[in-house]
Amino acid sequence: MKAAAVRKPSRAERNEAVRARLFAAAATIVGELGYAEASVARITAQAGVAQGTFYNHFESRQALLDELLPTLGREMARAIQDRTAAIRPERAREVARFRAFFDYLRDNPGFLRILNEAEFAAPKAYQAHIDNIAGPYRRILMRARERGETGAFSDAEIEVVVHILMGARSYLSQRFAASQPVDEAVFGAYAKLLERGLFGT
């Protein structure tokens, strides 16, 4: 019996594979060493391709770096969404999202460095990431408000709450994500603050 022929990847598939390797190499280097160390030479060496190949896939080093955070941020958001989509009510889902965020950081330790340095090393990427996270978050809270699951926040106040919660993730991850497992007090305090309010009874 004749063995089935193995299909060779197309040129487009080979190009996409090289691009993905370059992207993954940049993410590894920035996550471990920071943006300043992510030279084209280092990225291509990590990816195992010639330096000239880089410019077949990215216009410049900065163009690649500007893709890192928004792309990885969307991956993070999808991972969190997949874990929490079925959880109700919204306050329980929000605590689950918070916990899933820390789990993502545990499994992707370079993400925090990519995020924290992007504000200065890749400001366009940083703003795109903030917009990518804030927009869906705003819609989630507005739908929860429509279901009567939040207080009587105006649209403007919902916008503020979104950035309060995003800020909480940012600062708390810097303070607590390095220790594994994360102290349960982090999640307990967050849940109490959401459910009862800081000065509630």
C-alpha positions in Angstrom: 0.0 0.0 0.0 1.4 3.4 -1.0 2.1 5.8 1.8 0.2 9.1 1.6 2.3 12.0 0.4 3.3 14.5 3.1 2.0 17.9 2.1 4.7 20.5 2.1 3.8 23.8 3.7 3.0 26.6 1.3 5.2 29.7 1.0 2.6 31.7 2.9 2.6 29.1 5.7 6.4 29.1 5.8 6.4 32.9 6.0 3.8 32.9 8.8 5.8 30.4 10.7 8.9 32.5 10.5 7.0 35.6 11.5 5.6 33.7 14.5 9.1 32.7 15.5 10.3 36.2 15.4 7.4 37.4 17.4 7.8 34.7 20.0 11.6 35.4 20.2 10.9 39.1 20.8 8.3 38.3 23.5 10.8 36.0 25.3 13.6 38.6 25.1 11.6 41.5 26.3 9.9 39.4 29.0 13.3 38.4 30.3 15.6 41.3 29.6 13.5 44.3 28.7 12.8 46.3 25.5 16.3 47.9 25.4 17.9 44.5 25.0 15.6 43.4 22.2 17.9 44.2 19.2 17.2 42.8 15.8 20.3 40.7 16.1 19.2 39.2 19.3 15.7 38.5 18.1 16.8 36.8 14.9 19.4 34.8 16.8 16.7 33.6 19.2 14.4 32.8 16.3 17.1 31.0 14.4 16.8 33.1 11.2 19.1 35.5 9.4 19.0 39.2 10.3 17.9 40.2 6.8 14.9 37.9 7.1 13.6 40.1 9.9 12.7 43.0 7.5 10.6 40.6 5.3 8.2 40.4 8.1 8.4 43.7 10.1 9.1 47.2 8.9 11.4 47.9 11.8 12.3 46.7 15.3 9.9 49.2 16.8 7.1 47.9 14.5 7.5 44.5 16.1 7.8 45.8 19.6 4.6 47.8 19.0 2.7 44.6 18.3 3.9 42.7 21.4 1.7 44.1 24.2 -1.6 44.4 22.2 -1.3 40.9 20.8 -0.3 39.3 24.2 -2.9 41.4 26.0 -5.6 40.0 23.7 -4.4 36.5 24.3 -4.5 37.2 28.1 -8.1 38.6 27.8 -9.2 35.6 25.8 -7.7 33.2 28.4 -9.5 35.0 31.2 -12.8 35.1 29.3 -12.6 31.4 28.5 -12.2 30.7 32.2 -14.9 33.0 33.5 -17.6 33.4 30.9 -20.1 31.1 32.6 -19.7 32.5 36.1 -22.6 34.5 37.6 -23.4 36.9 39.3 -21.1 39.5 38.0 -19.4 40.2 41.3 -18.4 36.5 41.5 -17.2 36.7 37.9 -15.1 39.8 38.6 -13.3 38.1 41.4 -12.8 35.0 39.2 -11.4 37.3 36.5 -9.0 38.8 39.1 -7.8 35.4 40.1 -7.5 34.2 36.5 -5.3 37.3 35.8 -2.8 36.2 38.5 -2.9 32.6 37.1 -2.1 34.0 33.7 0.9 35.9 35.2 2.1 32.7 36.9 2.0 30.9 33.6 3.4 33.8 31.5 6.0 35.5 33.8 7.4 37.7 31.1 4.1 39.5 30.5 4.4 41.9 33.4 7.8 43.3 32.2 6.4 43.6 28.7 3.4 45.6 30.1 5.3 47.7 32.6 8.0 48.9 30.3 5.7 49.5 27.3 4.5 52.8 28.6 7.9 54.3 27.7 9.4 51.8 25.3 6.3 51.3 23.1 3.8 54.0 24.1 1.5 53.3 21.1 1.4 49.6 22.1 0.7 50.6 25.7 -2.3 52.8 24.7 -3.7 50.2 22.4 -3.5 47.6 25.2 -5.3 50.0 27.6 -8.0 50.6 25.0 -8.3 46.9 24.2 -8.9 46.0 27.9 -11.0 49.0 28.9 -13.5 48.9 26.1 -14.8 45.3 26.8 -14.5 45.9 30.5 -16.8 48.9 30.3 -19.4 47.0 28.3 -19.3 44.1 30.9 -20.0 46.5 33.7 -22.7 48.4 31.8 -24.5 45.1 31.1 -24.2 44.2 34.8 -25.7 47.6 35.7 -28.6 46.9 33.4 -29.2 43.6 35.2 -29.2 45.4 38.5 -26.0 43.8 39.7 -24.1 47.0 40.4 -24.8 50.2 42.2 -26.4 53.2 40.4 -23.3 54.3 38.5 -23.5 56.7 35.7 -21.8 56.0 32.4 -19.0 58.4 33.4 -18.7 56.7 36.8 -18.5 53.3 35.1 -15.6 54.6 33.1 -13.8 55.6 36.3 -14.6 52.2 37.9 -13.1 50.4 34.9 -9.8 52.2 35.4 -9.9 51.7 39.2 -10.1 48.0 38.7 -7.4 48.0 36.0 -5.2 50.0 38.3 -5.8 47.5 41.1 -4.6 44.7 38.8 -1.5 46.7 37.8 -0.4 47.7 41.3 -1.4 44.4 43.0 0.4 42.3 40.4 3.6 44.3 40.9 3.3 43.7 44.6 2.1 40.1 44.9 2.5 38.2 41.6 6.1 37.3 42.2 5.2 35.1 45.2 3.6 31.8 44.3 1.1 30.7 45.3 -0.4 34.2 45.7 -1.6 34.9 49.2 -5.3 34.2 49.5 -5.7 37.5 51.3 -5.1 39.3 48.0 -8.3 37.7 46.6 -10.2 37.9 49.8 -9.6 41.6 50.2 -10.5 42.3 46.6 -13.8 40.3 46.9 -14.7 42.1 50.1 -14.0 45.5 48.6 -16.2 44.8 45.6 -19.0 43.2 47.5 -19.2 45.5 50.5 -17.6 48.7 49.5 -14.6 50.2 51.4 -16.8 51.9 54.0 -19.8 49.6 53.8 -21.3 47.8 56.7 
